[in-house]
Amino acid sequence: MVNSEKLAKLREKYGNAKGGDMFDPHFKEVAETQFSATGERKWPFAGVPTFLDAPFAPDAAKTNFDGIDVALVGVPMDLGVTNRAGARLGPRAVRNIERIGPYEHVLRMVPGAHCSVADIGDVPFRSRFSLEKCHEDIEEYFTKIVDAGVIPIAIGGDHSITYSIQRAVGKDRPVGMIHLDAHCDTSGEYEGAKFHHGGPFRQSVMDGVLDPERTIQIGIRGGAEYLWEFSYDSGMTVIHAEEVPQMGVEAVIAKAREVIGDGPVYLSFDVDCLDPSFAPGTGTPEIGGLTSREALAILRGLKGLDFVGADVVEVAPQYDATTNTAHAGAQILFEELCLVTDALKRRKGGA
């Protein structure tokens, strides 16, 4: 039976309220960032798509990224793949995903309200044919971003891009890393090339920009295990995919926080960390991966760490007619933005 007294109170409070009228102070704060004074908000399917609907600033480099705290950067390059190509189309696919954010309900955050975020376009590559030149261009561009005091979040592209990004982010001191992936990506040179997506983190360690003892790799699985000797020999912590449900998400988070400690950390997320049932659109899928819920829970448990950069890589949309992989990539990007925003607030003395 309906409680008539409660119903009367609800009618009094909400009877004439519009969609943007919120009474809870926290929800009201969120709504005020989305609704105009007349109660309208942007149509999610209209306008030019950008990462997370962030303002588009393709000429930001010309002004030394003035006024930007976090730069979302497309890296449409996949010349380093060892299997199925196509991750060069990842940035465009992620841009086309709508309705991600603005509110993170678990972390209770609206990142766009606490820092200046912009989609600054894609890395300006000189050649679509030269892997070596592409990596030179990535390092040069991300060095400019880092030197301007801006935190970069990259959207790839294949996983080889992370090596050159870390060369920029870790040039003044080695960083730690939280790495979610199906593969450790610490193998050596193949066929005369070291810039492939199976070995970026061996190169980062050898170049002194990544601290292996402050590195944890989560979700690892598949027949390439024998290639990852360097991870173990260098002191990286490896958590295989089958260990995640055995340990439990909370224990995985605790281990990651223990490994990373208080120093600067880079977050790298390969979508093949997820089981192909959640993210089939990737170059090297491996069954038995993390669920999207597990991945989100792990990321949310990392709030409070000192993030200095992040990426989402290996979205290859042509292998997924549903767009689910790009959707997962966009949501992971939003979670990374929340974590980076929290780190920025803490550096500035905020709560």
LINNORSUL-V901283 format. One record per residue. RES is the residue in one letter. PHI is phi in degrees with one decimal (* if undefined). Layout:
BEGIN
RES,PHI  RES,PHI
END
This chain:
BEGIN
M,*  V,-72.3  N,-78.6  S,-64.3  E,-67.4  K,-66.0  L,-63.7  A,-63.9  K,-68.1  L,-64.6  R,-65.1  E,-66.1  K,-80.7  Y,-111.1  G,-56.3  N,-112.0  A,-77.2  K,-92.4  G,-60.1  G,-93.8  D,-86.7  M,-119.1  F,-106.5  D,-68.1  P,-55.9  H,-67.2  F,-66.1  K,-63.1  E,-62.0  V,-66.7  A,-60.5  E,-66.9  T,-83.4  Q,-116.3  F,-102.6  S,-77.9  A,-62.2  T,-94.8  G,88.5  E,-97.3  R,-143.0  K,-62.4  W,-72.2  P,-67.7  F,-101.8  A,-113.1  G,86.6  V,-85.3  P,-72.0  T,-134.9  F,-60.2  L,55.5  D,60.3  A,-70.9  P,-56.7  F,-93.3  A,-134.2  P,-67.6  D,-102.3  A,-58.7  A,-62.7  K,-69.3  T,-109.9  N,56.8  F,57.7  D,-58.9  G,82.1  I,-107.9  D,-94.0  V,-129.9  A,-106.3  L,-92.3  V,-125.0  G,-81.0  V,-128.7  P,-80.7  M,-138.9  D,-138.1  L,-74.5  G,-100.1  V,-76.1  T,-104.5  N,-131.4  R,-79.4  A,-79.1  G,135.4  A,-69.8  R,-62.1  L,-90.4  G,-60.7  P,-57.2  R,-65.2  A,-65.3  V,-68.6  R,-60.5  N,-78.2  I,-82.2  E,-108.3  R,63.0  I,-107.2  G,77.6  P,-84.6  Y,-110.7  E,-102.6  H,-72.8  V,-78.4  L,-80.9  R,53.3  M,-130.7  V,-121.6  P,-56.9  G,-65.5  A,-87.7  H,-118.0  C,-154.1  S,-90.0  V,-113.6  A,-143.7  D,-85.0  I,-95.7  G,86.5  D,-107.3  V,-56.3  P,-78.3  F,-84.6  R,-85.4  S,-145.0  R,-81.8  F,-107.3  S,-107.1  L,-62.4  E,-63.2  K,-66.3  C,-60.2  H,-69.4  E,-61.8  D,-66.1  I,-62.2  E,-61.8  E,-62.7  Y,-69.6  F,-71.6  T,-63.5  K,-61.7  I,-63.9  V,-63.8  D,-64.4  A,-83.6  G,79.8  V,-102.9  I,-90.1  P,-92.0  I,-124.6  A,-98.7  I,-123.7  G,-95.8  G,73.9  D,-81.6  H,-72.9  S,-62.8  I,-61.2  T,-64.9  Y,-57.7  S,-71.4  I,-66.9  Q,-66.8  R,-59.5  A,-82.3  V,-68.5  G,-104.1  K,-66.9  D,-92.3  R,-167.2  P,-65.7  V,-105.4  G,-85.9  M,-148.5  I,-106.0  H,-125.9  L,-105.1  D,-168.8  A,-85.7  H,-130.1  C,-71.9  D,57.6  T,-126.7  S,-84.0  G,-94.1  E,-67.2  Y,-118.9  E,50.3  G,83.2  A,-122.6  K,-102.4  F,-93.8  H,-83.9  H,-80.2  G,-94.0  G,-144.3  P,-61.7  F,-85.2  R,-65.4  Q,-63.6  S,-62.8  V,-65.1  M,-63.4  D,-85.8  G,78.8  V,-104.0  L,-127.7  D,-89.4  P,-66.3  E,-76.9  R,-112.9  T,-123.6  I,-127.9  Q,-117.0  I,-123.0  G,98.3  I,-68.0  R,-169.4  G,99.6  G,-74.9  A,-91.2  E,-52.6  Y,-65.0  L,-83.2  W,-101.7  E,-53.2  F,-60.5  S,-56.9  Y,-71.5  D,-67.3  S,-86.2  G,102.2  M,-71.2  T,-95.9  V,-116.8  I,-115.4  H,-75.4  A,-59.3  E,-70.2  E,-78.4  V,-61.1  P,-68.9  Q,-68.3  M,-75.1  G,94.2  V,-59.6  E,-62.5  A,-69.9  V,-63.2  I,-61.5  A,-60.9  K,-66.4  A,-61.2  R,-67.1  E,-65.2  V,-66.3  I,-75.8  G,67.6  D,-100.1  G,-80.8  P,-64.8  V,-139.9  Y,-109.0  L,-112.0  S,-122.7  F,-124.6  D,-92.5  V,-64.7  D,-75.7  C,-58.4  L,-77.4  D,-60.9  P,-58.1  S,-65.4  F,-98.8  A,-144.3  P,-74.7  G,-84.2  T,-150.5  G,-75.0  T,-133.5  P,-69.4  E,-135.2  I,-68.7  G,86.6  G,-89.1  L,-69.2  T,-80.5  S,-63.7  R,-66.2  E,-63.4  A,-62.3  L,-64.4  A,-63.4  I,-63.4  L,-62.0  R,-63.6  G,-75.6  L,-95.6  K,-57.1  G,107.2  L,-79.4  D,-91.4  F,-76.0  V,-118.0  G,173.4  A,-161.8  D,-155.0  V,-127.2  V,-133.8  E,70.4  V,-77.3  A,-119.6  P,-64.1  Q,-69.8  Y,-93.9  D,-143.3  A,-69.5  T,-83.4  T,69.4  N,-62.3  T,-66.0  A,-63.4  H,-63.8  A,-61.9  G,-60.8  A,-66.1  Q,-68.0  I,-62.4  L,-57.4  F,-64.2  E,-62.7  E,-62.8  L,-61.1  C,-62.5  L,-65.8  V,-66.7  T,-61.7  D,-60.1  A,-63.4  L,-61.6  K,-59.5  R,-66.5  R,-65.5  K,-86.6  G,91.4  G,-82.4  A,-76.1
END
